[in-house]
Amino acid sequence: MFDMGFAELLLIGVVGLLVLGPERLPVAVRTVTLWMRQLRRSFNSIKADIERELNADELKQQMHNDALMASFREAGENLQESLDEIERELPDAQYDISDIVDSTEQKKTTDD
């Protein structure tokens, strides 16, 4: 975690032995070790929470994208149905327009 080698640990042990003495050094080492474990657990817990949140955000985004794609597909299908209906009605409208044009031409010829 701190990237310390054997020489650094030995130096810390010697300084601790000189400062604390042989009676209090084992208690101090246990206390520091306990703090390090708790710190590592807290760090791992926070890291796991952040990863869970990020995954939840990614899932929400994916669900939103899926919903958008579904609505686009539905709109495309509705548009295709409308186009198909227009294609079916187009010949009838063409005949109706032809009838109207013929009747107006006949009216013109009879009026003249």
Secondary structure by P-SEA (a helix, b strand, c coil): cccccaaaaaaaaaaaaaaccccaaaaaaaaaaaaaaaaaaaaaaaaaaaaaaaaaaaaaaaaaaaaaaaaaaaaaaaaaaaaaaaaaaaaaaaaaaaaaaaaaaaaaaaac
